[in-house]
Amino acid sequence: LANENCARCHAIGAGGRSPAKGAPPFRLLHKRYNPDNLQEAFVEGIAVGHKGVDMPEFQFTPERTDALISYIKSLRPKKK
């Protein structure tokens, strides 16, 4: 899901730079947003926080949203 919809602009892995300037890497999203609060934004369509950015609109099913949020959470640094 992240690869087919997000990788064009965002770094979706544990490292690397985002291809699009201003697109935060997925591994850093937890610094801007609580991933648990992204469910509604993903289901309704990603438009939040993308003012002035050429962000395509996506709408995901709840199942795909859960999968994407789980993936984003997996990229957070592990607490020691």
C-alpha positions as CSV (number, residue, x, y, z in Angstrom):
1,L,0.0,0.0,0.0
2,A,2.7,2.5,1.0
3,N,4.8,1.5,-2.0
4,E,2.0,1.8,-4.6
5,N,0.5,5.0,-3.2
6,C,3.0,6.9,-1.2
7,A,6.6,6.1,-2.3
8,R,6.4,8.5,-5.2
9,C,6.8,11.3,-2.7
10,H,7.7,9.9,0.7
11,A,10.6,7.8,1.9
12,I,8.6,4.8,3.2
13,G,11.4,2.7,4.6
14,A,13.6,2.8,7.7
15,G,16.1,5.1,5.9
16,G,16.6,7.4,3.0
17,R,15.2,10.8,1.8
18,S,11.8,11.4,0.4
19,P,11.8,11.9,-3.3
20,A,9.5,15.0,-3.0
21,K,10.8,18.1,-1.2
22,G,8.7,18.7,1.9
23,A,7.2,15.2,2.0
24,P,8.2,13.8,5.5
25,P,9.7,10.3,5.6
26,F,7.2,7.8,7.0
27,R,9.7,6.9,9.8
28,L,9.4,10.5,11.1
29,L,5.6,10.9,10.9
30,H,5.3,10.0,14.6
31,K,7.1,13.3,15.3
32,R,4.3,15.3,13.6
33,Y,1.2,13.1,14.2
34,N,0.1,10.4,16.6
35,P,-0.4,7.5,14.2
36,D,-3.4,6.3,16.3
37,N,-5.1,9.5,15.2
38,L,-4.6,9.1,11.5
39,Q,-7.4,6.5,11.0
40,E,-10.1,9.1,10.2
41,A,-7.8,11.2,7.9
42,F,-6.8,8.1,5.9
43,V,-10.4,6.8,5.6
44,E,-11.8,10.2,4.6
45,G,-8.9,11.0,2.2
46,I,-5.6,12.5,2.8
47,A,-5.8,16.2,2.5
48,V,-4.9,17.2,6.0
49,G,-1.6,19.0,6.4
50,H,-0.8,19.3,2.7
51,K,-1.7,22.9,2.0
52,G,0.3,24.2,-0.9
53,V,1.6,20.7,-1.7
54,D,0.6,18.8,-4.7
55,M,-0.8,15.9,-2.7
56,P,-3.0,13.5,-4.5
57,E,-6.2,12.5,-2.8
58,F,-6.5,9.0,-1.6
59,Q,-9.3,7.2,0.1
60,F,-8.5,3.9,1.8
61,T,-10.8,1.2,3.2
62,P,-10.6,0.8,7.0
63,E,-8.7,-2.5,6.5
64,R,-6.1,-0.8,4.3
65,T,-5.9,2.1,6.7
66,D,-5.2,-0.2,9.6
67,A,-2.5,-1.8,7.6
68,L,-0.8,1.5,6.6
69,I,-1.0,2.8,10.2
70,S,0.5,-0.5,11.5
71,Y,3.3,-0.1,9.0
72,I,3.9,3.5,10.0
73,K,4.0,2.5,13.7
74,S,6.6,-0.2,12.9
75,L,9.0,2.4,11.6
76,R,9.1,4.3,15.0
77,P,12.3,3.8,17.0
78,K,11.9,1.1,19.6
79,K,11.9,2.3,23.2
80,K,14.7,1.0,25.3
